[in-house]
Amino acid sequence: MRYTVGHDRSEESMESKVRWFRSLPLSEKMDMLCYFTDLALELNPKLAYRKHAEQTQRNIRIISAS
């Protein structure tokens, strides 16, 4: 089953977005990863020169265990 992204606010839950993303073929998921990486580097070019990841102080949201 292929999920779609709608334009109704009721369809914008995090769970519906996760279902949509999971429905993508691997090639499209990789395209999205490249797109988001390019976007992050465009907004902050110094990201490419960071040597080590840093621990975040923010909360991490787990959608559901599957």
N, C-alpha and C positions, 0 to 999 in steps of 0.2 A: 504494500500500500504506500503510495506517495502522498505525503502531506504537503499542504500549500500554506503560504502565509497570506492571511486575509487582511482586510482593512478595517475590520470591526474591533473595537477595544476589547470585547469579550474574548477574542481569539489571540490576545497578546500576552497570555500568561507565559511564565518561564517554561512550564511543562510543555506547552504547545510548541514553543520555539525549539526545545530540546527534541521533541518528536520529529519536527520538520528537519532539523539538522541530522538526526540519526537516519532519516530516510534518504539522504543524499548518497550517491555513489562515492566511493573513495576518491575518485578523480576530482569531483566537485568539492569535497571536503578539503582536499589539498589546495585547490584554487582559492577557497575561502581563507585558508591559513596563510597563503602567500599574499592575498589581498590585505588581510589584517596586519601582517608583518610589514608590508610596504607602507601602509597607513601609519603605523606606529613609528617607523623610521622617518617618514616624512614630517611628522609632528615633532619628533625628537631625534635628530640625527645622531646625537651622542650615545644613543642606546647601543649602537653597533660597537662602540669602544668600551663598553662596560665589561669588566673581566669576571666578576662574580655576582651571582644572584644574591639579593638581600632578603632577609625574612620580612614579611609584611606584618604590620600591626593591625591590619583590618580583619574583619570577619570573613570567613569563607562559607559560602552557601552550598549545601549539598541538596540537589534537587530530589533525587530518589536513589535508593540502592537497587541495582538491577542485576 
